[in-house]
Amino acid sequence: MTAPVTHHPEYDVVIVGSGAAGSLLAAQLAESGKKTLILEAGPERQLADLVSSGLDGRKLKWGGAPVEESGTKPVGNNFNSGYGAGGSALHHYAVWPRLHAEDFTMKSRHDRGLDWPISYDDLMPWYDRIQDGFGISGDASAEVWRPKGKPYPMDPVPTLSHGEIIARGFEKLGRKTAPLPLAINTEEYKGRDACIWDGWCDAGCPIGALANPLVTSLKDALSLGAEIRYHATVSKVLTNATGDKTTGVIYIDQNGQQIHQPAKLVILAAFAIQTPRLMLLSANDKHPNGIANRNGLVGNYLMSHTAGLIYGLFDEDTQCYFGATGGQLLNQDHYDHKDKRDQGFGSYQWMIAQATKPNDLLGFAGSNPALFGDALTRFMKEATLGFATMTACVEDLPVRENQVRLSKATDAFGLPLAQAHHDAHPDSHALWQDSLKDGKAVFAAAGARDIWTGPPGAMHIMGGTIMGKDAASSVTDSFGKTHEIDNLFIAGPGLFPTSGGVNPTYTVHALALRTADHIRKGWAGLI
């Protein structure tokens, strides 16, 4: 028996999801005077809830309805998604490089993949504004590969023993490194403390040195009058009788009560799997294949960076447990000219000297699963002093058949689960193999006495609701407005038509700020 629906008063804006994009949009729209509500499926969290341990870090990962994953390279929803206040941005590593100009024009340059409907130059002003608003530590002049833009507002992160040892391998090969651009404070910035470099970013940042939503956008949104409701699982986006406007959403609260929440404008910022799932769940007479899905592209072009994991043992004390989880140094020698690779096609960067603990998800104990018993004990003793690592962020080519669809299985509320299918494109897999060859050469040049690699790890989730220039080949325009419904917007990495070879969170923020400006300026014409 279906529970009765409770009707709530209308808001100007309802935002589904409290992660990087949703919180930023909420802050911007609340500041402009819009009555704004965030609906978050997960629990509330405060800085005091964040504890620096591997087990506590797991609590910040996905905790919602299961996602059925398939394909030769699953996207890793359970690790790469978030749940609750701040979404996945609560446990992100704050590695904030910019996409390069070539990333926006892959199809027109190389006849591969897709083009974005905007260029790097179009997005650059919002990159600049975001870095000043949130704070990024780095050295723009040392990043010889960096696209044009304002210098970083804070001095770079420190290079410690771990980074220095690996950097000499790059230097011996005639290559450069630069401080890794991190949205982590090297000094007090806008009331937030400086980092103490204890390497627990994966478990959140209880001192607020890392730019996660609890100390940036979500905090700002609530102080500006936006509201948030936790344990609010949105089950359907509603439309009017003609299907050309959204009128709000239905959500289910923690007591199982169905709530009708009217809104003048709806923004879906529930990340790259749950947003298309919700759009498919919202099918109606005017949108029989799912809301804003006349072209059948909702859920398609799902992407996930592949991690090229390089490990080594050195005779020196690397002090690998210090620093930031994201790393200390950056190398992008193999980023531009995607078509000029020994193997494969695309771009990748090296994030060098990640802070590594002994065990759990990112610990060095699990870096070589073939070891056990006495051999594992010996390795742990050696690794405590001499372990080193770096990670390649390897581009994933967009493939239409990599997609989110609805399952026949259902969640606790009777809603179909998401199925996320992702196969590795042969050229993306070959590029990952190329990165391993490159990384082993760097470690050998640095003097590692043992070198090994990890399997193709899943990093970041993008696509599924891609932006584009026309309604035939994309779900939204460059501002995230769906082509079919003027007052329905999408925000987050699901908009990306290509993945590039850099971490997506900085670009997510820049796009969200650009969307907020567009909504504020064009409000009357959207609703």
C-alpha positions, 0 to 999 in steps of 0.5 A, a space after each residue: 500500500 502506497 503511503 500518503 503524500 505530505 505536501 510542503 510549501 514551495 521553494 524557489 530552488 530545490 537542490 538534490 545533493 549536498 556535495 561540491 556542486 550542490 553546496 556551491 550552487 546553494 550558497 550562490 543562490 541563497 546569497 542572491 535571495 532565492 529561498 533554497 533547499 538542499 535534499 541530502 539522502 545521507 546523514 548530517 555530519 560536523 567537523 567533530 564527527 571526522 576521526 583520523 583513522 582508516 576505519 572512520 574514513 570508510 564511513 564517509 564513502 557510499 552508504 546509500 542504495 547498492 549500485 550493481 556494477 558490471 564490465 571489465 573495469 567497474 567504476 568503483 561506486 562504493 569508494 568513489 562516491 560519498 553519502 551525507 553532508 558534503 558528499 564525496 567532496 568530504 573525503 576527496 584529496 583536494 588535488 585541484 589541477 585544471 583541465 587543459 585546452 586540448 581536453 575541451 576539443 578532443 573530437 575536433 582535434 583528433 576525431 576521438 571522443 567528444 567535444 565540450 560546448 565550451 573552451 578552456 578560455 570560456 571556463 578560465 575566469 571561473 577557475 580563477 574565481 574558485 581558487 581565490 574563494 576556496 584557496 589553492 596552494 601551489 606554484 603556477 610558474 613551476 607548473 610549466 604545463 599549466 594552462 594560463 590563469 591567475 597564480 595560486 593564492 597560497 604558497 605551495 605544499 612542502 616537499 618532504 623526504 618521500 617527494 624528494 626521493 621520487 623527484 630525483 628520478 624525474 630529474 635524472 630522466 630530464 623531466 620536471 616536477 612541480 608542487 601539487 596544486 592542492 585545495 589545502 591550506 599552507 597558511 591560515 586562509 579565510 578563517 581556516 587553519 593551516 594543514 599539519 600534514 599528518 596524511 589523513 585526508 581520506 578520513 576528512 579534515 577535522 581542522 578544516 584545512 582541506 576545502 571540503 563543503 563543511 568549511 566552505 560552500 555548505 557552511 556558507 549556504 546555511 549561513 546565508 539562509 539556505 536549508 538542508 534536510 538530511 535522510 531525504 531520498 528523492 524518488 521522482 522529479 515532477 513535471 507539469 501537464 505539458 512536460 516542459 517544466 519541473 514543478 518540484 520533487 517527491 522525496 522519502 524521509 527517514 520515517 518512510 513518509 513521502 513528501 511533495 516538495 514544490 519548487 520553481 527550479 530544480 537542480 540535480 547534483 546527486 553525482 554521476 550515478 544517482 543523478 541519471 538513476 533519478 532521471 530514469 526513475 522520473 519517467 512519465 507520460 510526457 517523458 516515457 524514457 525518463 525525464 529529459 531523455 528524449 534522445 536516450 542519452 541519460 546515463 550514457 558515456 559513463 567514465 572513470 579514470 584509471 589509477 596507474 599505481 607505482 610502488 617501490 622500496 628504497 634504502 632511505 627513510 621516506 617517511 611516507 606517512 607524512 604529507 597529504 593523501 593526494 601527494 606532494 608533487 605533480 608531473 604532466 609531461 605526458 598530458 598534452 598531445 593525446 595522439 602521441 603516445 607509445 601506447 594508447 590515446 589520451 592524457 595522464 598526470 603523475 601525483 607523486 608521494 601520497 601519504 600512505 599508512 600501514 593498512 586499510 584501503 590505502 595502506 602499503 600492507 595491501 599494495 602487494 596482495 601476493 605477500 602473506 605470513 613471514 614474507 608480509 611481516 618482513 615487508 611491513 618492517 621494510 616498508 615502514 621506513 622505505 616505502 614510496 608511491 605515486 599514482 597516474 590519473 589516466 584518461 578514460 575515453 567516452 563510450 556511449 555503451 558505458 552507462 547507468 540503467 535501472 535494475 530489476 532489483 529494488 532498494 529499501 523504498 522499492 525503487 529500482 537500483 542503479 546498474 553501472 556498466 563500464 568496459 575499459 576502452 582498449 586505447 584507455 587500457 593501453 594508455 594505463 599500461 604505458 603509464 606503468 612502464 613510465 612510472 617504473 622507469 622513474 622509480 628505477 632512476 630514483 634508485 628504488 631497490 624493489 618496484 611493483 605496480 597495482 591493478 587498474 584502480 578506479 578513480 573518480 566517476 564522470 559522465 552520464 548526463 553530458 553537456 553539449 551544443 545540441 539536444 540530439 547529442 547531449 543531455 544539457 547545455 553548457 550551463 547544465 540546463 536540460 535541453 527539454 526542461 528550462 527549469 531543470 539543471 544538472 550539476 557535477 562531474 556527470 556533465 563532463 563529455 570527456 574525462 581528461 587526465 586530471 582530478 575533476 573536483 576543481 572543474 566541478 566547482 568552476 562549472 557550478 559557479 558558472 551555472 550559478 551566475 547563469 541562473 541568477 542572471 536569467 532567473 525570470 526566463 527560466 521559471 
